[in-house]
Amino acid sequence: MRKQHFLWLMAGVVLLFAACNRDEEIIVAEVTQVAPPDSTVASDSAWQVRILGFYLLNEGNMGSNKSTLDYMDLTTGNYHRNIYAEANPDVPKELGDVGNDIAIYGSKLYAVINCSNKVEVMNKYTARRLGQIDIPNCRYIKFHEGYAYVTSYAGPVDINPDYEQTGYVAKVDTATFQVVARCLVGFQPDELEIVGEKIYVANSGGYMVPNYESTVSVIDIQSFTEIKRIEVAINLHRLEADRYGNLWVSSRGDYYNEPSRLYWIDTETDTYGGTLPVAVSEMTLDGDSLYLYSSEFSYITMNWDITFGIVDVSKKELVTRNFLADGEEQKITMPYGIMIHPVSKDIYLTDAANYAYPGALICFDRDGHKKWDVQTGDIPAHFALLHEKFYIPDAE
C-alpha cells in the first residue's frame, strides 16, 4: 500500500463511492483463458527451471477488508481470480485488509496483509492456508537461511508529524511462524533488501508529513543489530540490489518541490553513490535492466505524471523513458505493479484504474506491444513467480 499522504483523502472518497455502489457485491472465483499455454523452461548447466505461473496480490481499498489473490497459470493460459476464498472457505474474513507484499520461499507462499497486522502463510501450489504471523502494520518481506524478515511500522495508521513510534524489522522462524527477534530502525520502514550478510531498509517517515525520514538502515544479519544509517533522500520506498554491488533506492519526494528520484548506494562501503533524474513508483530488475514506472502526483500542478523507463545498472544510465511501444502507454490509466517474465521477457503491468473498481493485468511483449489483458481484483499490485527447479544429471 502506498502511504502517500495525498491518497488519504482519495481513499475516503473511494470508500464512500464503493459503499454506495457495491454493497451487494460478492466476489467469487473466476477462470478466464487469456493466453495460449506456455511451458517455458530456462536451462542453467545441469539445472532446468520451469516457469509455472505467478500470483498477483490485489491490495483492496483500506478499511474494506477486500484484499484478494489471483493466479495466472502459464501452463494452461488460464487466469484464476480470487483463489484464496475458494481455497479457504472456512476463513471468515478471507485474506484481510490491504495486501502489501507477496513472496514464495521454500514450499510456502507469504502474503503481507498490512492493516490486518499479519503475514498470511499458504501452500505455494494450492494457496491453502497454513497459518499466520502476527506483525503490526507490516509492510514488506524478504528471506535468508530459514528466516523471514518483515518490516513493520509498529504503530497505528496515523498521519502525524510528531509520530513517536519507530519501526522495526521482525525476524521470523519460517518453520514455526514465530517472531524470534526485532531490530529497531527508522520511522515507517518500507521495502528491505538482503545483500550478503546485511539487510538494508528504506526508512520513509511517510506518516510524519512533512518531517520525512531520509535514511537507509543497515542491519548485520548475524547479530541482528542496526550498524549504520546512510543518508539518501526523503520518503524512501523501494530497493533493488544489482550484481555490481549497488543498491538502487527510490524516493517518493514530497509531492511539492522535492520530486521522486532514483538513487544508488555502494554496498561494499555502505556509502551514498549518486542519483538519476527519474521518478520511480515501482521497479524490478531483469539482468542489467531496471524496469520502472512512475505515477507521480504534484500538489503544485494537481496532475499525475506517468512514465515507464529502463535504467542500465551497469552504466548507471537511463536508457528510455518509455519501454512501451508508441501509443501503448495510453492503454493504462494508473500503473500499480510490474513484473518481467525471466525467459520470454514479457512485461506484466497492472492498472489500478480509479481505485474503486476491479483493475486489470496487461501483458506486453518484450518490445512493448500489448498481447492480452484480464480483469483482476481491486488495486492489483504485487507479483510472486511460481517455478520448479529440476536437476538433469546427464547435462553435466
C-alpha positions as CSV (number, residue, x, y, z in Angstrom):
1,M,0.0,0.0,0.0
2,R,1.4,3.4,-0.9
3,K,1.1,5.5,2.1
4,Q,1.4,8.8,0.3
5,H,-0.4,11.4,2.3
6,F,-2.3,12.8,-0.7
7,L,-4.1,9.5,-1.1
8,W,-5.8,9.6,2.3
9,L,-8.5,12.0,1.1
10,M,-8.8,9.9,-2.1
11,A,-9.2,6.8,-0.1
12,G,-12.1,8.3,1.8
13,V,-13.8,9.3,-1.4
14,V,-13.2,5.9,-2.9
15,L,-14.7,4.1,0.1
16,L,-17.8,6.2,0.1
17,F,-18.2,5.6,-3.7
18,A,-17.6,1.9,-3.3
19,A,-20.0,1.6,-0.4
20,C,-22.8,3.3,-2.3
21,N,-22.3,1.2,-5.4
22,R,-21.1,-2.2,-4.3
23,D,-22.9,-3.1,-1.0
24,E,-24.4,-6.2,-2.5
25,E,-21.3,-7.4,-4.5
26,I,-19.9,-10.8,-3.6
27,I,-16.6,-11.7,-5.4
28,V,-16.5,-15.3,-6.5
29,A,-13.7,-17.3,-8.1
30,E,-13.5,-16.9,-11.8
31,V,-11.4,-18.6,-14.5
32,T,-10.6,-16.9,-17.8
33,Q,-8.4,-18.1,-20.6
34,V,-6.3,-15.2,-21.8
35,A,-3.2,-16.7,-23.4
36,P,-2.1,-19.9,-25.1
37,P,-0.3,-22.5,-22.8
38,D,3.4,-21.7,-22.2
39,S,5.8,-24.4,-21.0
40,T,8.8,-22.1,-20.9
41,V,11.9,-23.8,-19.5
42,A,15.1,-22.0,-18.6
43,S,18.4,-24.0,-18.5
44,D,21.5,-23.4,-16.4
45,S,24.1,-26.1,-16.7
46,A,22.6,-29.3,-15.2
47,W,19.6,-27.4,-13.8
48,Q,16.3,-26.6,-15.6
49,V,13.7,-24.2,-14.3
50,R,10.1,-24.5,-15.5
51,I,8.0,-21.4,-15.1
52,L,4.6,-22.5,-13.9
53,G,2.8,-19.2,-13.4
54,F,2.5,-16.3,-10.9
55,Y,0.4,-15.0,-8.1
56,L,-1.0,-11.4,-8.1
57,L,-1.9,-9.9,-4.8
58,N,-4.7,-7.3,-5.0
59,E,-4.4,-4.7,-2.3
60,G,-8.1,-3.8,-1.9
61,N,-9.2,-0.4,-0.5
62,M,-8.1,0.4,3.0
63,G,-10.8,-0.5,5.6
64,S,-12.8,-2.6,3.2
65,N,-11.2,-6.0,4.0
66,K,-11.1,-6.8,0.3
67,S,-7.5,-7.9,-0.4
68,T,-7.7,-10.8,-2.9
69,L,-5.3,-13.3,-4.5
70,D,-5.3,-14.2,-8.2
71,Y,-3.2,-16.8,-10.1
72,M,-2.0,-16.8,-13.7
73,D,-1.4,-20.4,-14.8
74,L,1.1,-20.1,-17.7
75,T,0.9,-23.9,-18.4
76,T,-2.8,-23.5,-19.4
77,G,-3.1,-19.8,-20.2
78,N,-5.9,-19.6,-17.6
79,Y,-6.2,-16.6,-15.2
80,H,-7.8,-17.6,-11.9
81,R,-9.4,-14.7,-10.0
82,N,-10.0,-14.6,-6.2
83,I,-8.5,-18.0,-5.5
84,Y,-7.9,-17.5,-1.7
85,A,-11.6,-17.5,-0.9
86,E,-12.1,-20.7,-2.9
87,A,-9.2,-22.5,-1.4
88,N,-10.1,-21.4,2.2
89,P,-13.9,-21.3,2.5
90,D,-13.5,-21.7,6.3
91,V,-11.6,-18.5,6.8
92,P,-14.3,-15.9,7.8
93,K,-12.6,-12.7,6.8
94,E,-10.8,-14.2,3.9
95,L,-7.4,-12.7,3.1
96,G,-7.8,-9.4,5.0
97,D,-7.3,-5.7,4.8
98,V,-4.7,-4.3,2.3
99,G,-2.3,-6.7,0.7
100,N,1.1,-5.1,0.7
101,D,3.6,-7.7,-0.5
102,I,3.8,-11.3,-1.6
103,A,6.7,-13.8,-1.9
104,I,7.5,-17.5,-2.2
105,Y,10.1,-19.2,0.0
106,G,10.5,-23.0,0.0
107,S,7.1,-24.6,-0.2
108,K,5.2,-21.7,1.2
109,L,3.5,-18.5,-0.2
110,Y,3.6,-15.5,2.1
111,A,1.2,-12.5,1.7
112,V,1.8,-9.4,3.9
113,I,-1.5,-8.0,4.9
114,N,-0.8,-4.5,6.2
115,C,-3.9,-3.3,8.0
116,S,-4.8,-6.8,9.2
117,N,-1.5,-6.8,11.0
118,K,-0.5,-10.3,9.7
119,V,1.5,-12.2,7.2
120,E,-0.7,-14.9,5.8
121,V,1.2,-18.2,5.1
122,M,-0.1,-20.6,2.4
123,N,0.9,-23.7,0.4
124,K,2.6,-22.3,-2.7
125,Y,0.7,-24.7,-5.0
126,T,-2.8,-24.6,-3.6
127,A,-3.0,-21.3,-1.7
128,R,-4.4,-23.3,1.2
129,R,-3.9,-21.5,4.5
130,L,-1.2,-22.9,6.8
131,G,-1.2,-20.2,9.4
132,Q,-0.3,-16.6,10.0
133,I,2.5,-14.5,11.5
134,D,1.3,-11.6,13.7
135,I,3.1,-8.3,13.0
136,P,1.6,-4.9,13.5
137,N,1.3,-2.6,10.4
138,C,3.6,-5.0,8.4
139,R,4.9,-3.9,5.1
140,Y,7.5,-6.0,3.1
141,I,9.2,-9.4,3.4
142,K,12.5,-11.0,2.4
143,F,14.1,-14.3,3.3
144,H,17.5,-15.6,4.4
145,E,18.6,-19.0,5.6
146,G,15.3,-20.2,7.1
147,Y,14.1,-16.9,8.4
148,A,11.7,-14.3,7.1
149,Y,12.5,-10.6,7.7
150,V,9.5,-8.3,7.7
151,T,9.4,-4.5,8.0
152,S,6.8,-3.1,10.4
153,Y,5.6,0.5,11.0
154,A,5.0,-0.8,14.6
155,G,2.4,2.0,15.4
156,P,-1.1,2.7,14.2
157,V,-2.1,4.2,10.9
158,D,-1.9,7.9,11.8
159,I,-0.6,10.9,9.8
160,N,1.2,12.9,12.5
161,P,4.4,15.0,12.2
162,D,5.1,14.2,15.8
163,Y,4.7,10.4,15.4
164,E,6.7,8.8,18.2
165,Q,6.8,5.1,17.4
166,T,9.9,4.0,15.4
167,G,9.6,1.0,13.1
168,Y,11.4,-2.3,13.2
169,V,12.4,-5.4,11.2
170,A,10.9,-8.7,12.6
171,K,12.9,-11.9,12.3
172,V,10.6,-14.8,11.8
173,D,11.3,-18.6,12.1
174,T,9.7,-19.9,8.9
175,A,9.2,-23.4,10.5
176,T,7.2,-22.1,13.5
177,F,5.8,-18.8,12.2
178,Q,7.1,-17.2,15.4
179,V,8.8,-13.8,15.7
180,V,12.1,-14.6,17.4
181,A,13.7,-11.1,17.4
182,R,13.2,-7.5,16.4
183,C,15.6,-4.8,15.3
184,L,14.6,-1.2,15.6
185,V,15.2,1.0,12.5
186,G,13.8,4.4,11.4
187,F,10.2,5.7,11.2
188,Q,7.8,3.8,8.8
189,P,10.3,1.4,7.2
190,D,9.2,0.2,3.8
191,E,11.0,-2.2,1.4
192,L,14.0,-4.2,2.5
193,E,16.8,-6.0,0.6
194,I,19.4,-8.5,1.7
195,V,22.9,-8.3,0.3
196,G,25.4,-10.8,1.6
197,E,25.1,-10.7,5.4
198,K,23.4,-7.3,5.6
199,I,19.8,-6.2,5.5
200,Y,19.1,-2.8,4.0
201,V,15.9,-1.0,5.0
202,A,14.3,2.1,3.3
203,N,13.0,4.4,6.1
204,S,10.2,6.6,4.8
205,G,8.8,8.5,7.6
206,G,5.7,8.6,5.5
207,Y,3.3,9.2,8.3
208,M,5.3,12.2,9.5
209,V,4.4,14.7,6.8
210,P,6.4,17.0,6.3
211,N,9.1,15.5,8.6
212,Y,10.0,12.6,6.4
213,E,12.8,10.2,7.1
214,S,15.8,10.2,4.7
215,T,18.0,7.2,5.6
216,V,18.6,3.6,4.7
217,S,19.2,1.4,7.8
218,V,22.0,-1.3,7.6
219,I,21.5,-4.3,9.7
220,D,24.1,-7.0,10.4
221,I,22.2,-10.3,10.0
222,Q,24.3,-12.4,12.4
223,S,24.0,-10.0,15.3
224,F,20.6,-8.7,14.0
225,T,21.6,-5.1,15.1
226,E,21.5,-1.9,13.2
227,I,25.1,-0.9,12.4
228,K,24.7,2.2,10.3
229,R,22.3,4.6,8.6
230,I,23.0,6.0,5.2
231,E,21.7,9.4,4.3
232,V,20.0,9.3,0.9
233,A,16.8,11.4,0.4
234,I,13.4,11.9,1.9
235,N,10.5,9.5,1.9
236,L,12.3,6.4,0.7
237,H,10.4,3.4,-0.6
238,R,11.7,0.7,-2.9
239,L,15.0,-1.2,-3.0
240,E,16.7,-3.4,-5.7
241,A,20.3,-4.8,-5.5
242,D,22.2,-5.4,-8.7
243,R,25.1,-7.7,-9.4
244,Y,27.7,-4.9,-9.3
245,G,27.3,-4.2,-5.6
246,N,24.9,-1.3,-6.0
247,L,21.6,-0.9,-4.1
248,W,19.1,1.1,-6.0
249,V,16.8,3.2,-3.8
250,S,13.7,5.1,-4.8
251,S,12.3,8.3,-3.1
252,R,8.7,9.4,-3.4
253,G,9.6,13.0,-2.8
254,D,7.2,15.4,-1.0
255,Y,4.7,15.9,-3.9
256,Y,5.6,19.7,-3.9
257,N,9.2,20.8,-4.6
258,E,11.1,17.6,-3.9
259,P,10.5,15.2,-6.9
260,S,10.6,11.5,-6.8
261,R,14.1,10.3,-7.7
262,L,16.3,7.1,-8.1
263,Y,19.5,6.8,-6.1
264,W,22.1,4.2,-5.6
265,I,24.3,3.0,-2.6
266,D,27.7,1.2,-2.8
267,T,27.1,-1.8,-0.6
268,E,30.8,-2.5,-0.4
269,T,31.4,0.7,1.5
270,D,27.8,1.4,2.5
271,T,28.1,4.9,1.2
272,Y,25.8,7.1,-1.0
273,G,26.7,6.7,-4.6
274,G,24.6,9.1,-6.7
275,T,21.3,9.8,-8.3
276,L,19.5,9.7,-11.7
277,P,16.8,12.3,-12.6
278,V,13.9,9.8,-13.0
279,A,10.8,9.4,-10.9
280,V,10.0,5.9,-9.5
281,S,6.9,4.4,-8.0
282,E,7.8,0.7,-8.6
283,M,10.8,-1.0,-10.1
284,T,12.0,-4.6,-10.9
285,L,15.4,-5.8,-12.1
286,D,15.9,-8.1,-15.1
287,G,19.6,-8.7,-15.7
288,D,21.1,-5.3,-16.1
289,S,17.8,-3.6,-17.0
290,L,16.0,-1.9,-14.1
291,Y,12.4,-1.6,-15.3
292,L,10.5,1.2,-13.6
293,Y,7.3,3.2,-13.8
294,S,6.2,6.3,-12.0
295,S,2.7,7.7,-11.2
296,E,3.9,10.9,-9.6
297,F,1.4,13.4,-8.2
298,S,2.1,17.1,-7.7
299,Y,0.2,19.4,-5.4
300,I,1.5,22.3,-7.4
301,T,0.1,21.2,-10.8
302,M,-2.6,18.9,-9.3
303,N,-1.7,16.4,-12.0
304,W,-0.2,12.9,-12.4
305,D,2.9,12.4,-14.4
306,I,3.1,8.8,-15.6
307,T,6.3,7.4,-17.2
308,F,7.7,4.0,-18.0
309,G,11.5,3.7,-18.1
310,I,14.6,1.5,-18.1
311,V,17.9,2.1,-16.4
312,D,21.0,0.2,-17.4
313,V,22.5,-0.5,-14.0
314,S,25.9,-1.4,-15.4
315,K,26.3,2.1,-16.8
316,K,24.1,3.9,-14.4
317,E,22.2,5.4,-17.3
318,L,18.6,6.0,-18.2
319,V,18.1,4.1,-21.4
320,T,14.5,5.1,-22.2
321,R,11.6,7.0,-20.6
322,N,9.1,4.7,-22.3
323,F,9.6,1.0,-22.7
324,L,6.2,0.5,-24.3
325,A,5.6,0.8,-28.0
326,D,4.2,4.2,-29.3
327,G,0.7,4.7,-28.0
328,E,0.6,1.6,-25.8
329,E,1.0,3.6,-22.7
330,Q,-2.4,5.1,-23.3
331,K,-4.0,1.8,-22.5
332,I,-3.0,2.1,-18.8
333,T,-4.9,4.5,-16.6
334,M,-2.9,4.1,-13.3
335,P,0.1,1.7,-13.3
336,Y,0.4,-0.1,-10.0
337,G,2.6,-3.2,-10.3
338,I,5.2,-4.6,-12.6
339,M,7.0,-8.0,-13.3
340,I,9.2,-9.2,-16.2
341,H,9.0,-12.9,-17.3
342,P,12.5,-14.2,-16.8
343,V,12.6,-16.2,-20.0
344,S,10.2,-14.7,-22.6
345,K,10.8,-11.1,-21.2
346,D,7.1,-10.4,-21.5
347,I,6.2,-7.3,-19.4
348,Y,3.3,-7.6,-17.0
349,L,1.8,-4.3,-15.8
350,T,-1.2,-3.8,-13.5
351,D,-3.7,-1.0,-13.8
352,A,-5.5,0.2,-10.7
353,A,-7.8,2.4,-12.8
354,N,-9.8,4.6,-10.4
355,Y,-9.0,2.5,-7.3
356,A,-12.7,1.8,-6.7
357,Y,-13.5,-1.0,-9.2
358,P,-11.6,-4.1,-10.2
359,G,-8.3,-3.3,-12.0
360,A,-6.5,-5.0,-14.9
361,L,-3.4,-7.1,-15.6
362,I,-1.9,-6.3,-19.0
363,C,0.7,-8.4,-20.7
364,F,3.1,-6.7,-23.2
365,D,5.8,-8.5,-25.3
366,R,9.4,-7.5,-24.9
367,D,9.0,-4.8,-27.5
368,G,6.2,-3.2,-25.6
369,H,3.2,-4.3,-27.7
370,K,0.1,-5.4,-25.9
371,K,-0.6,-9.2,-26.0
372,W,-3.6,-9.6,-23.7
373,D,-5.4,-8.2,-20.6
374,V,-7.7,-9.5,-17.9
375,Q,-9.7,-8.2,-15.1
376,T,-8.2,-8.5,-11.6
377,G,-9.3,-7.6,-8.1
378,D,-9.3,-4.1,-6.6
379,I,-5.9,-2.4,-6.9
380,P,-3.7,-5.1,-8.3
381,A,-0.2,-4.6,-7.1
382,H,2.3,-7.4,-6.1
383,F,3.7,-10.4,-8.0
384,A,5.2,-13.7,-6.9
385,L,6.6,-16.0,-9.6
386,L,6.0,-19.8,-9.2
387,H,8.5,-22.1,-10.7
388,E,10.0,-25.6,-10.3
389,K,13.7,-26.5,-10.5
390,F,14.9,-29.8,-11.9
391,Y,18.3,-31.4,-11.8
392,I,19.4,-33.1,-15.1
393,P,22.4,-35.4,-14.3
394,D,23.1,-36.2,-18.0
395,A,23.6,-32.5,-18.7
396,E,27.0,-32.5,-16.8
